[in-house]
């Protein structure tokens, strides 16, 4: 069995998906990128050592 690690957990910003919502123009990929940046920055993570990422 391969080794697995839970490195950290970060919540994406919350907003309404409606036309007047604060995040309605932000693509999901951009929200995911912000999560990954936060994990990297908070933990001094060397992203070159990461093989897989699972969002859930």
Secondary structure by P-SEA (a helix, b strand, c coil): cbbbbbccccccbbbbcccccccccccaaaaaaaaaaaaaaacccccccccccccc
